[in-house]
Amino acid sequence: MTEVLTDNALAQGFAHHIAKWALASAPPGADLAALQRAAAGVCEALQQGHVCLPLEELYPGAGTRSLQALRASLLATGQVVAAGSGQVAPLVLDTHDRLYLYRYHDYETRLAGALVRRAAQMPVSALALQALRPRLESLFPSAGRDPSRPDWQKLAVALALLKPLVIISGGPGTGKTSSVVALLACLLEQQPALRVALAAPTGKAAARLVEALRTRAEGLPELLRARLPTEAFTVHRLLGVTGAAGKHRHHAQNPLPLDALIVDEASMLDLSLATRLVEALPETARLILLGDKDQLAAVEAGAVFAEISADPSLGTDTCAALSSLTGVAQGTITPPAGSGVPGLRDSVVWLQESHRFSADSGIGRLAADIRAGRAQAAFECLEADTDGSLRWLPEEGAGLSRALAAQALAGFDAYFQAVLADRTGDAGALDSLWSAFDRFRVLCALREGPRGAVDINLLCERRLKDRVGAPATAAAWFAGRPVMLSRNDYELGLFNGDVGICLPDADGQPKVYFRAGGAYRAVAPVRLPEHEGAFALTVHKAQGSEFEEILLVLPGQNSRGLTRELLYTGVTRAARRLALAGSRAVIVAACRQPTRRHSGLAQALHGGG
């Protein structure tokens, strides 16, 4: 076997250092070329979102005997240790021939152990919760429902009352936030002094959670509404940011002072952050994770939420307890078949009934076909446009065509008009601006390139400058310019994903106005953390958002990053109308290309890691 070179500088550097360390300690004849290739390969895999690298992918086509020889060769270098050996080295090789950086194998092992221990705790008896049955019934009335089709929102809340760990996965409009409101109402009715926190991976997602909670709680009794949390934290802020990289104030030895933690948009949690979060929560506290297993995974390594929510099976005893607490007939509580290795049984609920999209709506059908990988059916649904909610823009070239540019600009026409109508920065003008701006957004699969978010933002900014009469050479801060933050600033209370709109203040000085609850905050542009234009966003940046109308722009050719999950996430950001720009070949290829992230978490949850 010979060393395979890579042009990835980080991978090259890591492989070089591993080889140097091996030279100092490895026995004569150790295969350092294989070690370097393995080290570079696992480094590149991490950069692509994988947690580990199977040896068979490092050496495609190698037979069992060759892989056994490679395994022995790597272990002989002293820089690779066998998982479970108790030894420490830069690389770890598990029994399934998956190669890890030591740190990521440690994260995976710790996270699996923490989740399994939490899930295995003795549940609360249904009898002890019977006093909450009337509240559950008032929140999810049985009257008028088909008794053969159980209310899975009601069952999800009941499961979260019974169990210390519950994972709720559902697409847009399936009632995850409504379930949170109902759960909090039940918990706080039973324990008014319960210490509960809300969190999300980004500031934008945290703010949306609080806003949605406030809206959906309007039907609760005033006493219960008053007990609800009024703030949500980013996960980093909740854990306590310190000056040391990767270190937080709260951890297993200094746990969070909480009795319950609810985390929204948990599909954005990478392996490292998920591990730190779960370990920082006291073993006795409840943990409820909300997300969509079919959405994009975290930007960093791992697809944690998809793996931990893959097994929605419920045992007979759990179904009996749910029936007792909710009044739902036990025989009707039949969860769907799981999508992966059996793992956290009795802890997962899939919400599949969308209240945003009807079963026969264009966007709803398109999303379902994409999620299921039915590429041909998805494309036919897009072409048919049975209810006027879908439009296909067949863009065959690689660049941004005039027609596509015109479509993007036309979508913001109402916003441009609103900027021209009133640029005073008072609350009324800001309300009108935000209403117009949130109606439409361009989402891009890529950030860079002719159909990327950067170029489309520049196009829209040039048009807005022209409309408001600002010279093309004018400074960046002109009336109506929207920006999205790309870094947190805890001192200012501004977070990655927050969007602000520039307008002149009473003295004619530019300020960027951010929404804060029902009011607005004005911040001088010079004080803003890193930011970029917000007319066009990447699909990754748009996760957790919803807009009335979306223009989803795909690149001119298929690529590894253009996956089923990206397409599904982009499509489901649209509440009423969607225009999808891309060639038939690219759309079909994306539907047929699910995200693959190598990991051993599922097997570790099952006890076979």
N, C-alpha and C positions, 0 to 999 in steps of 0.2 A: 504494500500500500504506500502511496506517495502523498506528500503534502499537497493540498489544493490551495492555491493562493487566492486572496480576495482583495478587492480594491477598497474595502471598508476599513478606514484608518483605525477606528476604535477596535474592531475585531483583530486587525493585524497587531496592534499594540498589545492587546490582552494576550494573544497567542504567543507573542515574543516573550513577554514576562513569564508566562507559564513555563515555556521551554527553558528559560534561564534558571528558574527555581528548580526545575527537574534536573538540570545538569549538576546542580549542587548536591542532590540527594539520591537520584535514581541509580539503580544498579547498572553495570556495564551492559550495553546491548539493548537498553530500553528504547522503545519505538517513539522517539521524540517527534518524528514527522506526523505520526497518527495523533499524538497528543496535541500538537499545534493545530492540526485540522479540526480536531474535536473542539478545542477551546475557541477557535474563530467561529465555528459553526454555531455553538451555543450562544455566543455573544450576538451574532447576527439574528438568531432566532428571537432573542429577547427584544431586540430593536423592532422586530416585526410583530410583537405582541404575544409571542409564545412564552410559556413558562419554562419549557424544557425542549430538548431536541431528541427524538428517537434516533438511535444509531442507524436504523435501516434507512432513514432519510439522509443521514450523513454519507452513507455508502449504498446508494440505490442498487438493488439487484444482488446484494451480498447474501449468500445463503446462510442457513442457521449455523453451520460450522464456522464460516468466516466471521460471523458476528460474535460467536463464542470466543474465537481467537482474539478479536479486537477488544472484547470486554477484558479478557485476561491481560492483554497488552497495556491497556489504559490503566488498569488497577496496579500494574507493576511499576508504573512511573512514579508513584508516590504522590502525584498531584490529583488523583482521582480515588475516592473512597466509595465503598459499597454503602448504600442506604441502610440505616439501622446498625451499622458497625460501631457507632459511638466515636468514630474517628473524625477528625476535622481536616479538610483539604479544600482547595479552591473549587473542585468539581465533585459532584455526587452522581453515582450511577445506581439506579434502582433495579428491582428484580424484573421489571418490564423493559429493560434496556433503554430507559429514558435518562438522558444526561442533563444535569442541572448545574447552574451556579449554586454553590453551597447555600447562599443567603435565600434563594428562591425555593429551594427544597425545604429549608427551615420554615419559611413562611407557609408553604403549602401544608406541611405536617402540623404546624401549630394551629392554623385555621381549621383544618379538618377535625383535629382533636377538640378544639373549643366548641365547634358547632355540634359535633356528635354528643359531647357531654351535656351541652345545654338541651339538646333535643331529647336526651334520655332521662331528664329529670322527671320526677313523678308529676303527672298533670293534676290540676285542681279537679276535684270531683264535681260532676254535674249537679249533684245534690246541693253542694255548698253554694252554687251559683243560681239556684232556682229563683231567688228574689229578683234576679235581673231578667227573667223571662218576659215579664210584662213590658219592660223597657225595650227589649229586642223586638217584641211584637209591634210596639208603637213605631219603632224605627223602620221595620220591614214587615208591613201588614201582610197576613196570609190571605185575607179576603180578596177575591177576584183573581187569585193566582191559580194556574193549573197545578193541582197537587202532585201530578206526575213529574213536574219540572221544578226541582227545588231552587230556592233563591240562594245562589252561591255567595252573594255578598253577605247575607245573613249567616251562612255557614262559616264564612271566613272570619267574621267577627266572633262567632261562638268559639271557633278553634283557637283564636288569639286569647280568649278568656280562659280557655282550658289549658293551653300549652305555653311554656316560657319562650319558645322560639316558633315564629310563624313567618313564612315567606309567601307573599301574595303577588302573583304575576298576572298581568292583564294588559291588553292593548288600550289605546286611547278610548275614553268613554265607557270603559267597563265598570267604573265605580270604585276605583281604588281609594280616591280621596273621600268619597262618601262613606266607605267602609271605615276609614280612619276616624272620621267624625263620630260614627256610631260606636266604635270601640272606645274612644275617649269618653264618650258620654256614659257608657256602661262602667268603665273603670273608675271614673271620677264620682259617679253616683255611689259606687260601692266603697271607694276610698277617697274622700275629698282631699286629703293631704298627700295624695300620691305624687311623688316627684317624677315628672315626665318631661322628656325633651323631644323636640322635632329637629331633624337634621337632613341634609342633602349634600351631595358632593360639590355642588357649585352654589355661589351666592344667588344666581338667578333662580335655580331650582328651589332653593330654600325660601326665597321671597314668594314664588308662585305657590308653594305649599301653604304658607300662611294665608295668602289671599284666597286660595280655594277653600281652605278650612273655614275662614270667616264667612264666605258666601254660603257654604253648605250647612253651616251651623245655625242659620237664621231660624230654622224651625224648631230648635231645641228650647226647652224651658230656660228662662233668663238665668236662673241659679246655675244651671249646668254650663250655659254659655260663658258665664263669668269665670268659671274654673278652667276653661280651655287655655292652652298655651297661646301666648300672643307673639311669640318670636320663634324663628327657626334658625339654626346655626349651620354654617358649612361644617363638614366633618372635621377639617383641620382646626377650625376655630373651637369646635366643641372639645376636641382632644387637647387643645392648648398649644399654640405655636410657640416654639422656643427658638433661640438663636442657632442651635445646633441642627444641622441638616438631618432630616429623618427622625428627630427626637420630639416628643410631645410631653406635656406636663402630666397627662393622664395615661396610665398604662396598667399592667396587671398588678404592680405593687402600689399604685396610687390610683385606684379605680374612680370612675365618674360617680358622683353622688346622686345616683338615679335609681328609680324603681322600674322605669319603663323608658325605652328608646324606640322611636319610630323614624325610620330612614326612608325617604322617598328617592326615586330615580336611582335605585341601588344598582342598576345595570352599569352605571358609570364607575362603580368601585373597582379599582384594580386590586390585584392580590395583596400587595403590600399594605395599602390603606385599609382593606377589609380586615386583614389580620390584626392590625393595630386597633381598629375600632372594636372588634369583637372581644379582644383581650382586655380592653380598657373598661368594659361593662361588667359590673359585678355579676357573679354567677347566679345570684338570686333574682336579678332584674329580668324583665321581659324584653325581648328583642323582636321587633316587627320590621321586616324588610319589604319594601314595595318597589316594583319595577315591571319591565316588560322583557321577558326572556328572549323575545324575537328581535329586539332592537339591537343597535350597535353596541358592541362591548366597550370596555374602557379603552382609553387611548394607550395607557401603559399595559404592562404584561397581565394576561389573564382574561378569562371570561367567567368570572366568579358567579355572577347572578344566574347566568344560563345553566351552569353546572349544578348549583345548589337547589335550583327550582325544577330540576328535570324529573323528579319523582313525586307526583301528586297523589300517590296511593294512600289510602286510609284503611286502617285495620278495623276489624269488627267491633272491638271495644270502643274505639274512637267514634265510629259511626253511631253506636248506641248512645254515647254521651252527647254527641251533637243532636241527635234526635230528641233526647230528653230535654235539652236546653232550648231548642228552637221549635219543637212541635212538628218538624219535618219528618215524614215517614222514613224510617231507617232504610227500607228497601229501595227508596228512590235516590239515596245518597251514593251515587256511583261516579267516582271521579274518572277523568279520561286516562287513557294509557299514557305512561311516561314516555319521555323522548330520549332517555339515555340510561346510564347505569343506575340501578336502584340505589338510593342514598338516604335522604332525610325523610323517611316514611312518617306519616302522621304530622308533618310540619309544613306542608306545601298546599296551596290552593291556587288553581288557575281560574281566573275570571274570564269567561269567553263571550258573554253576551254584551255587545256594544250598545250603549244608549245614545251614542253620538251618530253612528252610521247604522241605518237599517240594513237587514240582511240582503236586500236587493238594491241598495244604493250603489252608484258607480264606484265611489272611493272605497266603500266597505268591501265590495266584491274584489276590486283590484288588489287591495291590501291582503285579503284572505288568499288570493291566488299567489301573490308574491311570497307570502309567508310559507305557503305549502310547497313552493317551488314549481308550481304549475305554469311554466313559462308561456306556453302557447295560449292557455286560457287567459292569462294575465294580459297578453298583448291583444287578444280578441276583445276582452272587456274594455281595454283602452280605446280601441278603434270604434267599438259599437257606441259608447257614450250614451247609454240608455236613458239617463236622467239629466243630461246637460251639465254634469259636474266634472267631466273629464275632457281633455283636449290633447291630442298628440301633435307635436311639432316635429316632423321627420327631418331632423338635421343630420345630413350625411357627411358633411365635411368636417375638418378638424378645427376650423376657426369659428369665431363668433360672426354669424351671418348678419346681414342687415335686418332680415326679418326677425331674428331672435333678439337682436339689440332693440329693435322697435317694440317687441313684445315686453321686454323688461322695462323700458321707459314708460310705456303706456300703463303698466300696472301701477306706477307711482304718480300718475297724472293727478289723481285726487289729492295726493299729499303735496305735490308741487303747488296746486291751487290753494291749499290751506296755508302754506307758508307765505304765499303772496298776499293772502287775505288779511293776515294778522301776524305781525312779528313783534308783539309787545312783550311777550314773556309773562303776561299775567295768567292766572289760573284758567280763565275761560279759553284763552288762546291755546294754552298748553293742552287742555282737554281735547279741543278740536284737532290739534296736530297729532296727538297720540292716537286718537280714534282713526284718523286717516292713515297714519303710518302703520298701525297694526293690522290694517285690512289686508295688506299684500306684502309678500316678501319673496325674493329670489333665493333659492337654495342651490348650492353647487356641490357636486361630488368632490371637486378638487378645489384647493385654495389658489394654486398658481396655474398659469396657462391661459390661453385665449378664451376658454369657457370657465375660468376659475373665478372665485369670489373677489380676488384683488382687482382684476381687470374690469369686472362688471361694476364693482363699486366706483372705480374711477370714471367709468362711462356715466353712471347716474349722477355722480358729483359734478361732472362737467355740465350736464344738462341742467342741474339745479342752479349752478353758478350763472349759467346763461339766463335762466328764468328770473332770478332775483336781481340780475344786473351786476353781479360781481365780476370783475375782470378775470380772465382765464388764469392770470398770474397772481391772483389774490391769495392772501394767506389762507391756511387751512380752515380757519374758524369763520365761516360765513353762515348766514341765517339758514336754518333748516338742516344743517349737516348732522346726520345721526352717526353716533359712534358706539361701538361695543368694547367694553373693557376686557383685556386679556390677562389681567393680573389682579389679585386681591390687594386692597389697601385697608387694613383693619382700623387704622387711625381715622380715616375718612368715613369708614363704614360703607365702602364701595367694593364690589366683588367681581371676579371674573364672570363675564356673561351679562353684567348689567348694561343696559342701553340708555344713552342720554341723547338729547337733541340740543343743538347749539342755537341760541337766540341772543340778541342784544338785550342788556338790562336797561334800566331807566336812564343810565348815563351813556348808553350806546356802546358799552363794553361787552364783548362776547362772554357768555356764560353757558355752561352745559347743564341742562336741567334733567334731573333723574327723578323718577317716581319713587315716593316713599310712603307706602300706605295710600291714603287718599290725598296726599299733598305732594309738593315738589321741592327738590333741593337744588339750589344753584351752586355750581362749583366752577371756579376759574379754570380754563383749559390748562394753564401751566401746572396746576396741582394734580392733574389726572395721572393715574398709573398708565402703563402701556395700554394702547387701544388701537382699533382699526375701524374702517368704515362698516356701517351696518345695513346698507341697502341690500347687500348680498352676503349670505352667511354660508359657511360649509354646513353640510348635514350634521357633522359632529357638533358644531357650535349651536345648532338649532334644536338639539335634543332637549326634550322637556318643554318646548314651546308649541304654540298653536296659533295659526293665522287663518283668517277667513279664506284667503286665496293664496296659492303657492304657484310659482314657476320653478320647476325642478329641472336643473340643467345638468345633463350627463356629458362626459367627454366624448371626443370623436372616435375613440377606440376603446376596446375592453382593456382592463388592467386588473392586477391582483387585488387592489383595494376596492374595486367596484363590485360589491357583493350584494347578495339577497338582503342582508340585514340593513345595509346602507339604503338600498332602494325602498324597502319597507318603512324605514324610519323617515325618509324624506316624504314619501307619499302620505303617511299618517300625520304629518304636521298640518295638513290642509283640513279645515273644518267644512268648507262648502264647495270649493272649486280647485281643481288641479290642472295645470298645463305641464306636460312632461316633454322635454326637448331632448331628442336623441334618436339615433338610428334604431331600426328594428333589431338589427344584429346585436347592438350594445345592450338594449333593454332585455332581450331574451337571454343573453349571456349572463347578465347580472342576476336574473331570476334563478339561473341554474348554478350559481356559484355561491354556496354558503360559506360563511366565515369558518375557517379552521384554525383553532388555536390549540397547540399541543399543551397538555396539562395532565397531571395525575390526580387532580383534586377529586374527581368523581369516584375513582377507585379507592382513594383514601377515605372518603365518606362511607363507602361500602365495606371498608375494612380490609381492602386488598391493595393498599398503596405500598 
